[in-house]
């Protein structure tokens, strides 16, 4: 079944051999700046938007998107939740993926998750942390003003030194987040996530900011122990979204170029 055309955005010219996957889950559109920049560098890039509210649904949707829009195996660039989704797709449908690049991934093992919220909270004044928490608990994210404010506060809690670039339009869908993320955390807690990721045989590279609230060790250590072709790079003075960072943006895109150019990782 061919997916709806509006879930596939094309940047640059064919052949489209690179696909970017957004985070959230449910934050469609946030990887557009990465796709656009890579397109200016000569790459044909697909920005794939996930619309399903389960992991099985998103994996199936992603498979359909790749089969519909890619002539051969693709390089998947997954951000945050998209990093996990890229791994699940590569493990279950290896013929569709030539290489994985994981950006700002959440930890793959439960033992590394304890301090994430505490780090975010420590970077905001108490009133702003309470405001952000209220936006996520209530219906504030469903309004343009509320979503914009939440993204502003998240950037303050997760970025190192934002370059002040115009933010990408993001459409947040709470039903997707509430359907996918609890299921994903259960997979991590039970060990199913790592057992599935261990089936990956294509090259995997991870990029992670040293200021990202998600601990870099929670990505590097679990994956280095189970993947046959894995490389890791820690970006200095960099938060959760490297492409918005004043100090790390150039290094980030250089690392992407190197990964796309070579058969292995970074």
N, C-alpha and C positions, 0 to 999 in steps of 0.2 A: 504494500500500500504506500503510495507516494504521499509524503507529508505536505501539509498546507504550505504554500509558497512563502507566506509571511514568517515562517519560522527559520528561513534560510536567507541571510543577507550576504551578498557577494561584494567583495572589495578587491579592486584591481582587475586583472585580466586572467582568463583561463590559460593553462590548466589550474584548477583549484586543488592544491595539494596540501594546504594548511587549513586547519579548523580551530577556532577559538571557542572555549566553553566558559560561560559566566558562572559566577558564584551564587551565593544566597543561602540555600536554594531559593529560587524565585525572583532573583534580581536581574531580569533580562535587560541587556543592553550595556552593561558596565564594561564589557571587553571591546566595545566598538573602537576606542582610541588605539588599542593595540592592533586590531585588524587594519585600521586606516593607516597607521604608521608603517606596518609591514607591506601594505599595498604600495605605498610611495617608494619602497625599496625594491619593488619589482616582483613581489610575491602575489600569487592569486590566493586570497584568503576567504574562507567561509566563516561568518559569524552565526553560530547555531544557537537558537533560542529554545530552551526546553519549556514545555507547557504542561507536562504530566505531573500528578501529585503522588507518585510512588517511584521507588527506585527501579522496579521492573519496567514501569511505564516510560521513565526517562531513558533507560538503557535501550529499550525498543525504539523509541522515537529517534534517538541519536543514531542508531544503526540504520534506520530508514533514511534519515537525512544524508548520511554519508553515502549510502548506496545510490541515492538519487542524484547527488551533486558532485561526487568525486569519481574520476575515471579509474583510480587505483587506490592503494593504501595511502592513508593521510597521516601527516604529522598532527597530533592533537596537542593543543596548548590549553591546559585547564587551569583556571584560577579558583582558589579556595575550594568550595564544594565541587566546582568543575574539575579540579584535579582528581578527586575521588571518582567522579563519574567517568573521566577519561580512563582511569585505571580499571574500573569495572568493565568498561566496554572492551578494552584491549585484552583483558583476561578471558572474556566470554566470546569475543569475535576477533581473534588475532589477525585474520586475513584483511581486516579493514584498516589496520593501524601499522604504520612503519616506524613510528617513534613517538614517545610521550615527553612532554615538557610540563612540569608541575610548578605552578607559581603560587606562593603564599598558602600552601596547603595546610589544612588542619592536621593535628597529630594523628598518626595511624594507630597508635596504641593508647589505651585509656590512662596509663600511668603518667602520661605527659600533659594531661588536661587540667590539672587541679588549679593552676594559677592564672589561667587565661583571663577570666572575668576580673580578677583582682588587679591585673596589670591595666586593663582598660579603665577600671574605676579609679586607679591611682593617678591617671593622667587627666582626669576631669575634676573640676570643683564639685563639691557634693550636690549643689543645686542642679548642675548640668547632668550629673549622673542620674539623679532622680528624674529629670526631664526625659532623658533618653530611655530609661527603664519604663516610664509611663507610656511613651510612644510605642514601645514594643508590646507592652501589655494590653493597651487599648486599641482603638481604631484609628489612631493618628497617622499611621503609615499609609492608610487608604486615601488620604488627601494630598494634593501636590505640596501644600505648605508643610504638612507634617512630615512627609517623606523627605523633602529638602532639608528640613531641620535635623532629622535623624541622621541623614548622610553627612551633614556638616559636623555633628557631634561625633559620629563614628570616625570621621577623618581626623578629628582632633585627638581621639583616643588611640588611633592605629597608625597614623602617619608620623614620619620623622620631621621632614621639612618640605611641605607641599609647594610645588612650583607655581601655584595659582592659576593653573590651566582651567579652561572652561570645562565644567564637569559633563560627562556623558549623560544623556537622558536615560534614566532607569525606570522601568515599570516593575514595581514590586507586587508580587502576588502572595498574600499571606497563606492562602489555601495550599499553595505549592510548598511553602516553607514548613507549614505544620504537618503536611503529609509526608514529606521526604526526610527532614532532618531528624525527627525522633527515630525513624526507621534506620537511618544511617548511624546514629549514635549507638543503637542496639547492636548493629553489625560490628562496630568497633569494640564494644564492651565484651561481646561474646567471642571475639577473635575471628569471626567470619570474614571481616574486611581483609585482614592480613592473609588469611588462608586463600582468599580469592586473588589478591594482588600477587601472591607468590607464583601464580600460574603464568604471569606475564613473561614473555621471552624477547620482546623487542627492546631496543635501548630506551632507558628512562633517565631523564635529567631533571633535577629539581633546582629551582632558584628560590631563595628565601631572604627576606630582609632581616638585618640584625635587630631592628626595632619593632618587628612584627610581634603582636601579643601572642601569636601561636609560636611556641618554642621550636626553634630550628632542629633541636635534637629529636623532637617527636616525629620529624619527617626523615632526617638523615639516618638515625640509628636503626629504626625498624626496617627501612627499605634496603639499606646496605647489607643487612643480614640475610635477605631473601631473594634479591634480584641479581641475576647473573651479569647484567650490563647496566650499572647505575653510577651516575655522577652527581655531585652536589656542589653548588656554589652559594656562599653566603655573601650577600650584597651589603656593603657598609653604608651606614647612615641612611637606612632604607626601612620603610614600614611595610604595611600589608600589601599596598598597591604600588609596585616599583615604578610604573609608568607615570605616576603623578609626582614623583620625588625629584626635587631640585638637584640633589647630589648624586642620586643613583640612576636616574633615567637613562643617561647615555650608556653606562655600563650594562644596564638591563637590556637595552636593545642590541648592544654589541653581543651580549651573551646569546640572545635569540638568534642573531645572524650566524654565530658560530655553530649553534646547535642545528640550524637548518642546513648548513653547508657541509657538515661532516657526517659520516655514517654512524658514528657513535655518539656519545654525549658531549658534555661541555669540555 
